[in-house]
Amino acid sequence: MSSGYPDRQPAWGTVLRPSLGICDKRFGVDKENFRIILVGKDGGVKRQDTTPVQPTAIFKQIDAMPMRQQEMQERKRK
């Protein structure tokens, strides 16, 4: 059974030195703290966590987003 991971079209990134990227400016990430940021396709921040999170929690939130709901409905019609 597939987890549906590819269907959610995730783009994962790891920032080891935020001062070298846009993360510290755009999202307020500093190099001293852990941060998970879920950014929607619209570019808006949908979730921020300062501790590790189970992927299922993130997938549940993605699946509740309007664009994802629309994608799932379109798949059902095919």
VMD Tcl script that draws the C-alpha trace (Angstrom):
set ca {
  {0.00 0.00 0.00}
  {1.37 3.41 -0.96}
  {1.73 6.13 1.64}
  {0.66 8.71 -0.93}
  {3.93 10.53 -0.36}
  {4.57 11.38 -4.04}
  {0.95 12.53 -4.50}
  {1.51 15.33 -2.00}
  {4.37 16.71 -4.10}
  {6.64 17.52 -1.17}
  {9.78 19.52 -1.61}
  {12.08 18.84 1.32}
  {15.02 20.98 2.20}
  {17.60 20.90 4.91}
  {19.22 24.10 5.97}
  {22.42 23.50 7.83}
  {23.56 27.12 7.86}
  {20.48 29.34 7.58}
  {22.58 32.49 7.38}
  {23.56 31.37 3.89}
  {19.97 31.07 2.67}
  {16.68 32.91 2.61}
  {15.30 30.99 5.58}
  {16.67 33.31 8.24}
  {15.28 36.37 6.46}
  {11.92 35.06 5.31}
  {11.05 32.66 8.12}
  {13.08 33.95 11.05}
  {15.14 30.78 11.36}
  {18.36 31.08 13.27}
  {21.27 28.68 13.28}
  {20.87 27.87 16.97}
  {17.37 26.36 16.82}
  {15.63 23.45 15.11}
  {12.65 24.37 12.94}
  {10.25 22.58 10.61}
  {8.34 24.87 8.28}
  {5.50 23.72 6.04}
  {5.12 26.12 3.14}
  {2.06 25.85 0.91}
  {2.09 26.03 -2.87}
  {0.94 29.62 -2.47}
  {4.18 30.40 -0.60}
  {2.47 30.97 2.74}
  {3.65 29.37 5.97}
  {1.09 26.75 7.03}
  {2.90 25.26 10.01}
  {6.01 25.81 12.10}
  {7.40 23.41 14.66}
  {10.46 23.69 16.87}
  {10.59 19.95 17.63}
  {10.56 16.91 15.33}
  {7.12 15.97 14.01}
  {5.78 12.67 12.69}
  {5.36 12.78 8.90}
  {1.76 11.56 9.31}
  {0.90 14.78 11.18}
  {2.28 16.87 8.34}
  {0.54 14.72 5.70}
  {-2.77 15.09 7.55}
  {-2.40 18.86 7.46}
  {-1.44 18.81 3.76}
  {-4.45 16.62 2.96}
  {-6.75 19.15 4.63}
  {-5.53 22.02 2.42}
  {-7.93 23.20 -0.31}
  {-5.56 22.58 -3.22}
  {-4.86 19.05 -2.00}
  {-8.58 18.38 -1.52}
  {-9.16 19.46 -5.11}
  {-6.34 17.19 -6.36}
  {-7.81 14.22 -4.50}
  {-11.29 14.90 -5.93}
  {-9.89 15.11 -9.47}
  {-8.08 11.78 -9.01}
  {-11.33 10.11 -7.92}
  {-13.04 11.24 -11.12}
  {-10.43 9.60 -13.35}
}
mol new
graphics top color blue
foreach p $ca { graphics top sphere $p radius 0.5 }
foreach p [lrange $ca 0 end-1] q [lrange $ca 1 end] { graphics top cylinder $p $q radius 0.2 }
display resetview
